[in-house]
């Protein structure tokens, strides 16, 4: 299985959606993987798996903000599809009465 380190800026919608599904209330200390990259820099990441790839998504304040806004955007799309109730007065206005 391939392992890929990815920054939040390069997340596609599929990975971001899986991240939000896996951590709907945010991630905890137990979810964080710490390691050193090829430049010997300390990296903290959370893991998201697909069938072929394990993504290690670098943690930052912006990752949490991105996950939050993605979830809010997703919810607002669902909310706009809910039909509003129409009053009798509005029906009369629509029918020209």
C-alpha positions as CSV (number, residue, x, y, z in Angstrom):
1,X,0.0,0.0,0.0
2,X,1.3,3.4,-1.0
3,X,1.8,6.1,1.8
4,X,1.5,9.7,0.8
5,X,2.2,12.8,3.0
6,X,-0.1,15.6,2.0
7,X,-0.6,19.2,3.1
8,X,-4.2,20.5,3.7
9,X,-3.8,22.8,0.7
10,X,-3.5,19.9,-1.6
11,X,-6.4,17.9,-0.3
12,X,-9.0,16.9,-2.9
13,X,-12.7,16.8,-2.0
14,X,-12.7,13.0,-1.7
15,X,-9.9,12.9,0.9
16,X,-11.3,15.9,2.7
17,X,-14.7,14.3,2.9
18,X,-13.2,11.1,4.3
19,X,-11.3,13.1,6.9
20,X,-14.5,14.9,8.0
21,X,-16.3,11.5,8.1
22,X,-13.5,9.9,10.1
23,X,-13.2,12.8,12.5
24,X,-16.6,14.5,12.7
25,X,-15.8,16.1,16.1
26,X,-12.2,16.8,15.2
27,X,-9.1,14.7,16.0
28,X,-7.6,13.9,19.3
29,X,-4.0,13.3,20.5
30,X,-4.5,9.6,20.1
31,X,-5.2,10.1,16.3
32,X,-2.0,12.0,15.7
33,X,1.0,10.3,14.1
34,X,4.4,11.9,14.7
35,X,7.4,11.2,12.5
36,X,10.4,13.0,10.9
37,X,10.5,13.7,7.1
38,X,13.5,13.4,4.8
39,X,14.7,16.8,6.0
40,X,14.6,15.6,9.7
41,X,11.7,18.0,10.4
42,X,9.1,16.8,13.0
43,X,5.7,16.2,11.3
44,X,2.4,15.5,12.9
45,X,-0.4,14.0,10.8
46,X,-3.7,12.2,10.8
47,X,-4.2,9.1,8.7
48,X,-6.9,8.6,6.1
49,X,-7.0,5.3,4.1
50,X,-8.4,4.5,0.7
51,X,-8.2,1.2,-1.1
52,X,-4.8,1.9,-2.6
53,X,-3.3,4.6,-0.5
54,X,-2.7,5.7,3.1
55,X,-2.7,9.5,3.3
56,X,-0.9,11.2,6.1
57,X,-2.5,14.6,6.3
58,X,-0.2,17.2,8.0
59,X,-1.8,18.8,11.0
60,X,-2.1,22.6,11.3
61,X,-4.6,25.1,12.5
62,X,-5.6,25.6,8.9
63,X,-6.5,21.9,8.6
64,X,-9.0,22.2,11.4
65,X,-10.4,25.3,9.8
66,X,-10.6,23.7,6.4
67,X,-12.4,20.6,7.8
68,X,-14.9,22.8,9.7
69,X,-15.7,25.0,6.7
70,X,-16.0,21.9,4.4
71,X,-18.5,20.4,6.8
72,X,-20.5,23.7,7.1
73,X,-20.5,24.1,3.3
74,X,-21.7,20.5,2.9
75,X,-24.5,21.1,5.4
76,X,-25.6,24.3,3.8
77,X,-26.0,22.6,0.5
78,X,-28.3,20.0,2.1
79,X,-30.3,22.7,3.9
80,X,-31.0,24.6,0.6
81,X,-32.7,21.6,-0.8
82,X,-35.4,21.5,1.9
83,X,-38.6,23.1,0.5
84,X,-40.1,25.9,2.5
85,X,-43.7,25.9,3.5
86,X,-45.9,28.2,1.4
87,X,-48.7,30.1,3.1
88,X,-52.2,30.4,1.5
89,X,-51.5,34.1,0.8
90,X,-48.4,33.2,-1.2
91,X,-50.3,30.5,-3.1
92,X,-52.9,33.1,-4.0
93,X,-50.2,35.5,-5.1
94,X,-48.6,32.9,-7.3
95,X,-52.0,31.9,-8.9
96,X,-52.8,35.6,-9.5
97,X,-55.7,35.8,-7.1
